[in-house]
Amino acid sequence: MNPIVEAVTVLDNKLSNRYIDLDPGGYFIIYIDREANQICAKHYTNTINDRGLAVDPETGEVIPVRGKVERTHTKIYSARSAKELCIQLFESKEPSLVTKLDHAAYLGREFVRAETAMLSGEEYVQD
């Protein structure tokens, strides 16, 4: 592997493990719809409890980070590119579902990763 690529990969993996406060505006599950050739993002609501954990606003149950969760999304965004998806989310006249700048930056990075995977035919797994 190219040493620069390796160094950036190591740094990126390290930074992915840092603590960040969760967005009270909710969270997104990002995936690729290969039949439509689009990047999709499902939005889900949450509230943040006093321990900083995301909880289901209807049940008060902690939303697990891993594993399958049966919840209903509030909205689905889909676009042909990361830029188009960001414009839908952040430049709409509707109030943004994203309330934290670090969350917006994370989503932008993930949308670019999803776009790259979609264009290359590689698998995409959200970070």
Protein Blocks (a to p, Z undefined) as FASTA:
>chain_A
ZZklmmmmmmmmmmmmpccdddfkbccdddddfknopacdddddddddfkopacdfklop
acdfbdcdddddfbdcddfbfklmmmmmmmcfbdcfbfbfklmmmmmmmmmmmmmmmmno
pacddZZ
